[in-house]
């Protein structure tokens, strides 16, 4: 790269980093994620190290990031409040270790303390004769902002050091460094209360803690669940420990809160292993942390190593892979699920999160977009915790330029063009066309699944072949498939084609509950399908049922009833029912209310556990349902009987605890006979 280009890039990086410093430290409204900021800083550092002539006295690499806001008093720190150098992999930590060991051979034999790298607001606390007298932010490392009144409202901060003078001498003058944070559970509870009160909620704990402590009105600070964790003594005029591990325990004895997740390690490899272990279980931390800090335990040795630029040589932050990043929301797309739910997703400018390049992320639902006021063109925060699907947290309002566009949900299905449906009091928007191309493969897979029509040999791959080759346009078309057509498909030979056709033909003898459940009507699973089959003789009767008829069936509420009526009212779905009838897939319900009285097991709920002597679980379930009973998957206080076979699982313990009586297979048969009218 030409000298002029290098100079231009360095100048641009300095301007960008300074802008981000102002947004982060003064406005408490960062525009980019920590990982993106670190990437910019590292690029500038490498440029200046490779080309020293490009460095300037005011470069952000030469001082700790941060600004002093004019509305706060300017307080000089008694010693520099430095930040830390960062490492992102074990090799970088080992390289740091090798560098400082060359400077001082004592490093090779030292111990290390591993502490969480807390993601909050750094505070400096002054005590005189055991009394809290002054509190400040880190600011630019030399001067901070005086926030004493706000810090006094933090309940975990000791206003007086609570130590028995007879057992420990408290330094007359003591300055402690700590981090003001909000624990994750407190943050969630705070947002829940704010939401219930109709007030604005917050995006993340760090910004909330920083913004709260920098309010001019301390009563606002008192209303937020700020906590404090301390980890260093800045200065003291008395005998204090000279090893970090002892300092942490000394602070605890003085009454300062200290993180529980700390450890003393015998060498650098043990320290690295400790950090890597925490990286795997970071979600278990009660607070936000973006890494762990590795510190030389011997504070005298650490001080002798000195400082390079803005970083003390005696400690390094080993960062976790970034879970949150910010990027540009280029557009919003929609997916059509198997049940017809229309789900929005974010189309993003590619960004690395947790070591994975993310191009798309879920937006949950359309209400979420509206509540968060997410607009196309926004810079948004994206999170990927563990191995879950990335999702958008919300927009970075401060980064808006005015060119962003509000999003309007679609009125028609993007796949089939049918009008979408939104049931009052529900969040989701639906396409209820069973022939919708976007739903076809999943509908076929569901129809053929073991819990529905049980078509052996027809999984997702075969469904994709049938749909992709145009052999079927809805589930009823499978009954018109020919052997010749199957033999044209990849992977099909004579035997496989014969087996699939035989499995399809066998479904003509399946039960009515299975067929109802296989149709994929929203809210109609196995239990509801069985309830409907007990009330309606066949699909013809069910198709003609009104909302009132459906709501007379026990356990079916207005939303499910509406979903059933709407499904059968659609022309495409009516065509599917007609095709099924013509194909001979028209089972009739076997268990119907007789004129002489109720069915034997009507009103009773059963759970089956273990291996029965004669009946399979499916046969036992059919026996119960045919006689008017209901079968559920877990024991609750609403369960009337546990049907018990050999080798039962935890359901027997649940039944015993709740006082639910057990029946053998023969006992079930006897109960049916006893209750038969």
Secondary structure, DSSP 8 states (H G I E B T S, - for coil): --HHHHHHHHHHHHHHHHHHHHHHHTSS--SS-HHHHHHHHHHHHHHHHH-GGG--TT-GGGS-S----TTS-EEE-SS---B--EE-SHHHHHHHHHHHHHH-GGGGG--EEEEEEE-SEEEEEEEETTEEEEEEE-TTSSEEEB-HHHHTT-TTS-SB----TTT----SEEEEEEEEE--HHHHHHHHHHHHHTT----S-HHHHHHHHHT-S-HHHHHTS--EEEEEEEEEESS---SBHHHHHHHHHHHT----S--EEESSHHHHHHHHHHHHHTGGGSSS-EEEEEEEESBHHHHHHH-EETTEETTEEEEE---SEEEEEEEEEEEEE-TT-EEEEEEEEEEEEETTEEEEEEE---HHHHHHHT-EET-EEEEE--TTS--EEEEE-GGG--S--EE----SB-TTT--B-B--TT---EE---TT-HHHHHHHHHHHHSTTTT--TT--HHHHHHHHHTTS-SSGGGGGG--HHHHHTSTT--HHHHHHHHHHHHHGGG--HHHHHHHTT-TT--HHHHHHHHHH-SSHHHHHT--HHHHHTSTT--HHHHHHHHHHHHSHHHHHHHHHHHHTT-----S---BTTB--TTTT-EEEEESB-SSS-HHHHHHHHHHTT-EE-SS--TT--EEEE-BS--HHHHHHHHHT-EEE-HHHHHHHHHHH--
